[in-house]
Amino acid sequence: MEALRAWRSSSNLVGFVASRAAAATSAARPLRLRLRCCSAAAATTNQKPPPPPQDRRRRSASTSTSDRDSIRAIRLKKVEELRGKGYEPYAYKWDRTHTTKELQEEYTHLENGEICEEAAVSIAGRIVARRAFGKLVFMTVRDDAGTIQLYCEKDSLTEDQFEQLKAFIDIGDILGASGSIKKTEKGELSVYMKNFEILTKSLLPLPDKYHGLTDVDKRYRQRYVDMIANPEVADVFRTRAKVVSEIRKTMESFGFIEVETPVLQGAAGGAEARPFITYHNSLQRDLYLRIATELHLKRMLVGGLERVYEIGRIFRNEGISTRHNPEFTTIEMYEAYSDYESMMNMAEEIVTRCAMATHGKLKVDYQGTEISLERPWRRETMHSLVKEATGIDFNSFGQDVESAKSAARALPGIKVGSSESTSLQSCSSVGHVLNEVFETFVESTLVQPTFVLDYPVEISPLAKPHRSYAGLTERFELFICGREIGNAFSELTDPIDQRSRFENQIKQHNAKRAARAKVESTEDQGDEDDYSYEVCLDEDFLTSLEYGMPPASGMGLGIDRLVMLLTNSASIRDVIAFPVLKIQQ
């Protein structure tokens, strides 16, 4: 932001100095009166009205495509001229001695106006501000660490270099500069430039210096421009890197090892989601981009590794929103001889350690709300949260799904009639209705960290049956700020039960697929309820379970959503460097 402010203020400073210089020149010049004889008609004909004053700010605020093209043409000409003079405007390397931040820290003690001649420093970075006053040129250079001013005097450079500096360097160019250190009379630490080299000539203008890059869509499509115009954007990705690093440290401290599993899989398994399908030419078969890492990680448990995890990209061919991107990053972990209670503790450990690594505290602001990550976090069952929000006790319905649906339809906010949500309409069990009501009325209210426990077995095909309550599983989801952050189970290890649940899941999918086929002529094929793809059993995974998997717990944690929380980002697109976007029209 400091660089952006410097950039914005520089134009006003240039205008002010230029106007003062013009006034001074005018005052010093003797008044000369010139008389020219002409007819009144000629005077009328030849006299042109003075051009209207240019609003430089407004002009720069609207850089049209033609302006952009003309600037590019001018800069291309500069590239040719530089090469004609024997200079290569696209260098191979530059030896740096310091980053801008290191210089700011090392020479902060200098007094205003003091020059440290014995210092010999070399830096490199992008020029983000430039102003010239006769024999003096100031530039602001920015690198990955920060910004610093370049102080350039004509007398400290060769005649050729100073002319090159004024004629060929534009805002946006990447420059290497060396010299000594000076703190100006106004207290600005500067590199007193003695030598420089154009390392990369920028051909396109940076976004308008008064307004920055404000087009949200363009910011996501051209993230590199976004990061140049809005330096704070890069801080989000620095924080993201810290989060991933801290997660790895946490996992290793608990004895977990990191493994890698296939992205291209023969069967899309491990979650109920629509996959991306591709085709392998040599094998002459369809392959699926993974929708979860779960089933392969469990195979590792079968093989004898007792604590494993993977940080990996997941792909789901579904909708795009502020919370969803077709590709996203998760960590999945599995621990032998533990249950879902262990994963609750692990979730608390990971999130709190990441908060401390990025904020140094356990209270963070998210979109104006203070989120307390102090442990322990709230733990409530899905049934009790739904009853608390709606007054309905779904335990009272037993297996009577129609009574459960009737109770749900009576709630305000549930769509009814011909426009009733397909989710409620297609609910085949009380557990499905319970989940629909939970998602509608409860999820958004879970602002502070909350573990929602004991999900119905119908919606948890990979979780072990609850040891105390029939019809439920030992599963939890972690919610913070009204969105799911993590999902965990006491893992199902019974191969017969697992096969039965997979088969039921396929039957449900096929039933929805058949219903879809009946109305496909009247519905959008891009709808999220598209069940046109086929689902099949992962026979190899079921075979692995028959060799015996130890009792275990597992959890998936959404890294993108965790980074959103810790960077106060409202959209998942803000924390993914290059999100998937709609095609521009």
C-alpha positions in Angstrom: 0.0 0.0 0.0 2.9 2.4 0.7 4.1 2.0 -2.8 0.6 2.6 -4.2 0.3 5.8 -2.1 3.7 7.0 -3.3 2.6 6.3 -6.8 -0.6 8.2 -6.4 1.0 11.2 -4.7 3.8 11.4 -7.2 1.6 12.7 -10.0 0.3 15.5 -7.8 3.8 16.4 -6.8 5.0 16.5 -10.4 2.1 18.8 -11.4 2.8 21.1 -8.5 6.6 21.3 -9.2 6.0 21.8 -12.9 3.6 24.6 -12.3 6.0 26.3 -9.9 8.8 25.9 -12.4 6.7 27.4 -15.2 5.8 30.4 -13.0 9.4 31.0 -12.1 10.5 30.8 -15.7 7.8 33.2 -16.7 8.7 35.7 -14.0 12.4 35.6 -15.0 11.8 36.1 -18.7 11.6 39.8 -19.9 8.3 40.8 -21.3 8.3 41.1 -25.1 5.5 42.7 -27.1 5.1 41.5 -30.7 2.8 43.4 -33.1 1.5 41.7 -36.2 -0.6 43.5 -38.8 -3.6 41.7 -40.1 -7.2 42.4 -41.1 -10.0 41.9 -38.8 -11.3 39.2 -41.1 -8.0 37.4 -41.0 -7.9 37.7 -37.2 -11.3 36.2 -37.0 -10.5 33.5 -39.4 -7.0 32.5 -38.0 -7.7 32.9 -34.4 -8.3 29.5 -32.7 -9.9 29.2 -29.3 -7.5 28.0 -26.7 -7.6 24.3 -26.0 -9.7 23.3 -23.0 -7.6 22.5 -19.9 -6.8 18.7 -19.7 -8.0 16.8 -16.7 -5.0 14.6 -16.4 -6.5 12.6 -13.6 -9.7 11.8 -15.5 -7.7 10.9 -18.6 -5.5 8.4 -16.8 -8.6 7.0 -15.1 -9.9 5.6 -18.3 -7.2 3.8 -20.2 -9.0 2.6 -23.4 -7.8 -0.2 -25.6 -6.5 2.3 -28.1 -4.5 4.1 -25.4 -3.1 0.7 -24.3 -2.1 -0.2 -27.8 -0.4 3.2 -28.4 1.6 2.9 -25.2 2.6 -0.6 -26.2 3.7 0.6 -29.6 5.8 3.4 -28.0 7.5 0.9 -25.6 8.2 -1.5 -28.4 10.0 1.3 -30.2 12.0 1.9 -27.0 13.0 -1.8 -27.0 14.3 -1.4 -30.6 16.2 1.7 -29.8 17.8 0.2 -26.7 19.0 -2.8 -28.8 20.2 -0.4 -31.5 22.3 1.3 -28.8 23.7 -2.1 -27.7 21.6 -2.6 -24.6 19.6 -5.8 -24.1 16.3 -4.9 -22.3 15.7 -8.5 -21.2 18.6 -9.4 -18.9 19.8 -12.8 -17.8 20.5 -12.0 -14.2 21.3 -9.4 -11.7 23.4 -9.8 -8.5 21.6 -8.4 -5.5 23.2 -7.7 -2.2 20.0 -6.7 -0.3 16.2 -6.7 -0.5 14.4 -3.4 0.1 13.3 -4.6 3.5 16.8 -5.4 4.5 18.0 -2.0 3.5 15.2 -0.3 5.4 16.1 -2.2 8.5 19.9 -1.9 8.2 20.1 1.8 7.6 17.1 3.1 9.6 19.6 4.8 11.9 20.8 7.4 9.4 20.0 11.0 10.0 18.0 13.1 7.6 20.4 14.3 4.8 23.1 11.8 5.8 24.9 9.8 3.0 26.6 6.5 3.8 29.2 6.5 1.1 31.0 3.4 2.2 27.9 1.3 1.7 27.8 -0.6 -1.6 24.4 -2.0 -2.2 22.6 -3.6 -5.2 18.8 -4.1 -5.5 16.3 -5.1 -8.1 12.6 -4.7 -8.5 9.7 -3.1 -10.4 9.4 0.7 -10.8 6.1 1.7 -9.4 6.6 5.5 -9.2 8.8 7.9 -11.2 9.2 11.7 -11.1 11.9 13.8 -12.7 12.9 17.4 -11.9 15.6 18.6 -14.3 18.9 17.0 -13.1 17.2 15.0 -10.5 15.1 11.8 -10.8 13.3 9.9 -8.1 11.9 6.4 -8.6 10.2 4.0 -6.2 11.2 0.3 -6.7 9.3 -2.6 -5.2 10.5 -6.1 -4.7 8.9 -9.1 -2.9 9.9 -7.6 0.5 8.8 -4.0 0.2 9.8 -0.6 -1.4 12.6 1.8 -1.4 13.4 5.1 -3.2 16.0 5.4 -5.9 17.8 8.9 -5.7 19.3 9.7 -9.1 21.4 12.8 -9.8 22.8 13.7 -13.2 26.3 14.2 -11.7 26.4 10.7 -10.2 25.7 9.0 -13.6 27.3 9.2 -16.9 25.7 11.5 -19.5 24.5 8.5 -21.5 23.1 6.8 -18.5 21.1 9.8 -17.3 19.6 10.3 -20.7 18.7 6.7 -20.9 17.2 6.9 -17.5 14.9 9.8 -18.5 14.1 8.6 -22.0 13.7 4.8 -21.7 12.6 3.9 -18.2 8.8 3.7 -17.6 6.7 2.8 -14.7 6.3 -1.0 -14.7 9.9 -1.7 -15.9 12.0 -4.1 -13.8 15.3 -2.4 -12.9 18.6 -3.4 -11.3 20.3 -0.5 -9.4 23.5 -0.2 -7.4 25.1 2.6 -5.4 25.4 3.9 -1.8 22.7 4.8 0.8 21.3 8.2 1.5 18.5 9.5 3.7 17.0 12.5 2.1 16.3 15.8 3.9 12.7 14.7 4.3 13.7 11.4 5.9 13.2 9.1 2.9 15.8 6.3 2.9 17.1 6.0 -0.7 19.6 4.1 -2.8 21.9 6.8 -4.1 22.1 5.4 -7.6 25.5 5.1 -9.3 24.7 2.5 -11.9 21.6 0.7 -13.2 20.4 -1.7 -15.8 17.0 -2.3 -17.4 16.3 -6.0 -16.5 12.9 -6.3 -18.1 11.2 -3.7 -20.3 7.5 -3.6 -19.5 5.4 -3.2 -22.7 1.9 -2.7 -21.1 0.9 0.1 -18.7 0.1 -0.6 -15.1 -3.5 0.0 -14.0 -4.6 3.5 -13.4 -2.5 4.9 -10.5 -5.5 6.8 -9.0 -7.9 3.9 -8.8 -5.8 0.7 -9.0 -7.3 -2.4 -10.4 -10.9 -2.4 -9.3 -12.6 -4.7 -11.8 -13.2 -7.8 -9.7 -13.4 -10.1 -12.6 -10.2 -8.8 -14.2 -8.4 -9.1 -10.8 -9.1 -12.9 -10.8 -8.4 -13.4 -14.5 -5.2 -11.4 -14.4 -4.0 -12.2 -10.9 -0.4 -11.0 -11.8 -1.8 -7.5 -12.6 -3.9 -7.6 -9.4 -0.7 -8.3 -7.3 1.2 -5.5 -9.0 -1.6 -3.0 -8.5 -2.7 -4.2 -5.1 0.5 -5.4 -3.2 -1.6 -6.5 -0.2 -3.1 -9.3 -2.4 0.3 -11.1 -2.3 0.0 -11.1 1.5 -2.9 -13.5 1.2 -0.8 -16.0 -0.6 2.1 -15.5 1.9 -0.4 -16.3 4.6 -1.6 -19.3 2.7 1.9 -20.6 2.4 2.3 -20.2 6.2 -0.9 -22.1 6.8 0.2 -25.0 4.7 3.6 -25.0 6.3 2.1 -25.0 9.8 -0.2 -27.8 8.9 2.7 -30.0 7.8 4.6 -29.1 11.0 1.6 -30.1 13.1 1.1 -33.4 11.3 4.8 -34.3 11.6 4.8 -33.4 15.3 2.1 -36.1 15.8 4.0 -38.7 13.9 2.0 -38.6 10.6 3.8 -39.1 7.3 2.9 -37.4 4.0 2.0 -39.6 1.1 0.7 -39.0 -2.5 -2.2 -40.7 -4.1 -3.4 -40.7 -7.8 -5.2 -37.7 -9.2 -6.4 -39.8 -12.2 -8.5 -42.7 -10.9 -10.4 -45.6 -12.4 -13.5 -44.9 -10.2 -14.6 -41.6 -8.6 -14.9 -42.6 -4.9 -14.7 -41.3 -1.4 -17.5 -38.7 -1.5 -20.8 -38.1 -3.2 -19.9 -35.5 -5.8 -20.0 -35.2 -9.6 -16.6 -36.0 -11.1 -14.7 -34.6 -14.0 -14.3 -37.3 -16.6 -11.4 -37.6 -19.0 -10.2 -40.2 -21.5 -6.9 -42.0 -21.7 -6.0 -42.8 -25.3 -3.5 -45.6 -24.8 -5.6 -47.4 -22.2 -8.8 -46.6 -24.2 -10.8 -46.0 -21.0 -12.4 -43.2 -19.0 -10.6 -41.9 -16.0 -11.9 -39.6 -13.3 -10.2 -36.6 -11.6 -10.3 -37.5 -7.9 -13.2 -36.1 -5.8 -11.4 -37.2 -2.6 -8.2 -38.8 -1.5 -9.9 -40.9 1.1 -10.0 -44.4 -0.4 -6.4 -44.6 -1.4 -5.3 -43.2 2.0 -7.3 -46.0 3.6 -5.5 -48.5 1.4 -2.2 -47.2 3.0 -3.7 -48.1 6.5 -4.4 -51.6 5.2 -0.8 -51.8 4.0 0.5 -51.0 7.5 1.1 -47.3 7.6 -0.7 -46.2 10.8 -0.7 -42.3 10.5 -0.9 -40.9 7.0 -2.0 -37.6 5.4 -2.1 -35.9 2.0 -2.4 -32.3 1.1 -3.8 -32.3 -2.4 -5.9 -30.8 -5.1 -9.5 -32.1 -5.3 -11.8 -31.7 -8.4 -15.6 -31.6 -8.4 -17.6 -30.9 -11.4 -20.2 -28.7 -9.6 -21.2 -25.1 -9.2 -19.1 -22.0 -8.6 -19.8 -19.7 -5.7 -18.0 -17.6 -3.1 -17.5 -20.9 -1.2 -17.0 -23.3 -4.1 -14.3 -23.7 -6.8 -14.2 -26.7 -9.1 -10.7 -27.4 -7.9 -9.7 -26.8 -4.3 -7.2 -28.0 -1.7 -7.7 -30.2 1.3 -5.7 -32.1 3.8 -7.0 -35.6 4.6 -5.5 -37.6 7.4 -6.0 -41.1 8.8 -4.9 -42.5 12.1 -5.1 -46.2 13.1 -6.5 -47.3 16.5 -8.4 -44.0 17.1 -11.9 -42.7 16.8 -13.6 -39.4 15.8 -12.9 -37.9 19.2 -9.2 -38.0 18.2 -10.0 -36.0 15.1 -11.9 -33.3 17.0 -8.7 -32.8 19.0 -6.6 -32.8 15.8 -8.9 -30.2 14.2 -8.6 -27.9 17.1 -4.8 -28.4 17.2 -4.4 -27.6 13.4 -6.6 -24.5 13.3 -5.2 -22.9 16.5 -1.6 -23.5 15.5 -2.3 -21.9 12.1 -4.0 -18.9 13.8 -1.0 -18.4 16.1 1.4 -18.7 13.2 -0.4 -16.1 11.1 -1.9 -13.8 13.8 -0.1 -14.5 17.0 -3.5 -14.8 18.8 -6.6 -17.0 18.9 -9.2 -14.2 18.3 -9.5 -13.2 14.6 -11.8 -10.8 12.8 -13.9 -12.2 10.0 -16.0 -9.7 8.0 -16.7 -7.6 11.1 -17.3 -10.5 13.5 -14.8 -11.6 16.2 -14.2 -15.3 16.0 -12.8 -16.9 19.1 -10.7 -20.0 18.5 -10.0 -20.6 22.2 -10.4 -24.3 23.1 -12.4 -26.3 23.7 -14.9 -25.7 20.9 -18.7 -26.3 21.2 -19.8 -29.9 20.5 -23.5 -30.6 19.7 -25.4 -33.3 17.9 -27.2 -32.6 14.6 -30.5 -33.6 16.2 -30.1 -31.2 19.2 -29.1 -28.3 16.9 -32.1 -28.8 14.6 -34.5 -29.1 17.6 -33.0 -26.0 19.1 -33.5 -24.0 15.8 -36.9 -25.4 14.7 -38.5 -27.1 17.7 -38.8 -30.4 15.8 -37.4 -33.5 17.3 -36.7 -35.8 14.4 -36.1 -38.7 16.7 -39.9 -38.8 17.2 -40.6 -39.8 13.6 -38.8 -43.2 13.7 -38.8 -44.3 10.0 -41.8 -42.3 9.0 -40.3 -40.2 6.2 -43.7 -38.7 5.1 -44.3 -37.3 8.6 -40.8 -35.9 8.7 -41.4 -34.2 5.3 -44.7 -32.7 6.5 -43.1 -31.2 9.5 -40.3 -29.8 7.3 -42.8 -28.3 4.9 -44.5 -26.4 7.7 -41.3 -24.5 8.5 -40.9 -21.0 7.1 -38.2 -20.8 4.5 -38.6 -24.3 3.1 -39.8 -24.3 -0.5 -43.1 -26.0 -1.1 -45.5 -26.8 -3.9 -44.3 -27.1 -7.5 -41.1 -25.2 -6.7 -40.2 -27.3 -3.7 -36.5 -28.0 -3.6 -35.5 -31.2 -5.3 -33.5 -32.1 -2.2 -36.5 -32.3 0.1 -38.7 -33.8 -2.6 -36.2 -36.6 -3.2 -35.5 -37.3 0.4 -35.9 -41.1 0.9 -35.4 -41.3 4.6 -35.9 -39.3 7.8 -32.1 -38.8 8.0 -32.2 -37.1 4.6 -35.0 -34.8 5.7 -33.1 -34.0 8.9 -30.0 -33.0 6.9 -32.1 -30.8 4.6 -33.5 -28.9 7.5 -30.1 -28.7 9.2 -28.6 -27.1 6.0 -31.5 -24.7 5.7 -31.9 -23.5 9.2 -28.7 -24.3 11.2 -25.6 -24.1 9.1 -25.5 -20.3 8.7 -26.0 -19.8 12.4 -22.8 -21.7 13.4 -20.5 -18.7 13.5 -18.2 -19.6 16.4 -16.3 -23.0 16.0 -18.8 -25.8 16.4 -18.5 -29.6 16.0 -21.8 -31.0 14.7 -21.9 -34.6 15.8 -23.6 -37.9 14.9 -24.9 -37.7 11.4 -27.6 -40.1 10.0 -26.2 -43.3 8.4 -28.0 -42.6 5.2 -25.8 -39.6 4.4 -22.6 -41.0 5.8 -21.7 -44.1 3.7 -18.1 -44.2 4.9 -18.6 -43.7 8.7 -18.8 -46.4 11.4 -22.3 -46.9 13.0 -22.7 -45.1 16.2 -21.8 -47.4 19.1 -24.7 -46.0 21.2 -27.5 -44.7 18.9 -29.1 -46.8 16.1 -29.4 -45.1 12.7 -26.5 -42.7 13.4 -22.8 -42.7 12.7 -19.8 -41.5 14.5 -19.2 -38.5 12.2 -18.7 -34.8 12.8 -18.4 -31.7 10.6 -16.7 -28.6 11.9 -18.4 -25.3 11.1 -16.9 -21.8 11.5 -18.5 -18.6 10.2 -21.5 -20.6 8.9 -19.4 -22.8 6.5 -18.1 -26.3 6.8 -14.3 -26.4 7.4 -13.8 -30.1 8.2 -15.5 -33.5 8.0 -14.4 -36.6 10.0 -15.5 -40.2 10.9 -14.8 -43.1 12.9 -13.9 -45.0 9.8 -16.0 -47.9 8.6 -13.8 -51.1 8.5 -16.4 -53.8 8.0 -16.1 -54.8 4.3 -19.6 -56.3 4.1 -21.3 -53.3 5.6 -19.2 -51.0 3.3 -20.2 -52.9 0.2 -23.9 -52.8 1.2 -23.7 -49.0 1.7 -22.0 -48.4 -1.6 -24.6 -50.5 -3.4 -27.4 -48.5 -1.8 -25.7 -45.3 -2.8 -25.5 -46.5 -6.4 -29.2 -47.4 -6.3 -30.1 -43.9 -5.1 -27.9 -42.4 -7.8 -29.5 -44.6 -10.5 -33.0 -43.7 -9.3 -32.2 -40.0 -9.6 -30.6 -40.6 -13.0 -33.7 -42.3 -14.2 -35.9 -39.5 -12.9 -33.6 -37.0 -14.6 -33.9 -38.8 -17.9 -37.7 -38.3 -17.9 -37.5 -34.6 -17.6 -34.2 -33.8 -19.3 -36.0 -32.1 -22.2 -37.3 -29.4 -19.8 -34.3 -28.9 -17.4 -30.9 -27.3 -17.8 -28.3 -29.9 -18.4 -25.8 -27.8 -16.5 -27.8 -28.0 -13.3 -26.1 -29.4 -10.2 -28.7 -32.2 -10.1 -27.2 -33.7 -13.2 -26.8 -37.5 -12.6 -25.9 -38.4 -16.2 -22.6 -39.9 -15.2 -22.3 -43.6 -14.1 -21.3 -44.7 -10.7 -19.6 -48.1 -10.1 -18.2 -49.9 -7.1 -14.5 -49.5 -6.3 -13.9 -53.2 -6.1 -10.2 -52.8 -5.4 -10.9 -50.7 -2.3 -13.5 -53.2 -1.1 -10.9 -56.0 -1.7 -8.4 -54.1 0.5 -10.9 -53.9 3.3 -11.3 -57.7 3.2 -7.6 -58.0 3.9 -8.3 -56.1 7.1 -8.1 -52.4 8.0 -7.4 -51.5 11.6 -9.9 -49.4 13.5 -9.2 -45.8 12.6 -10.4 -42.2 12.4 -10.0 -39.9 9.4 -10.7 -36.2 8.6 -10.7 -33.9 5.6 -10.0 -30.2 6.3 -10.6 -27.5 3.6 -7.4 -25.5 3.4 -9.0 -22.8 1.1 -11.8 -22.1 3.7 -9.3 -22.1 6.5 -7.2 -19.5 4.7 -10.4 -17.5 4.0 -11.0 -17.3 7.8 -7.4 -16.4 8.6 -7.1 -13.7 5.9 -10.6 -12.2 6.3 -11.5 -13.1 2.7 -15.1 -13.1 1.7 -14.7 -15.3 -1.4 -12.8 -18.5 -2.1 -11.6 -16.8 -5.3 -9.6 -14.4 -3.1 -7.4 -17.2 -1.7 -7.0 -19.3 -4.9 -4.4 -17.6 -7.1 -6.1 -18.6 -10.3 -9.7 -19.6 -9.7 -12.0 -21.1 -12.4 -14.2 -18.4 -14.0 -16.9 -18.2 -16.5 -15.9 -17.6 -20.1 -15.9 -13.9 -21.0 -18.5 -12.9 -23.5 
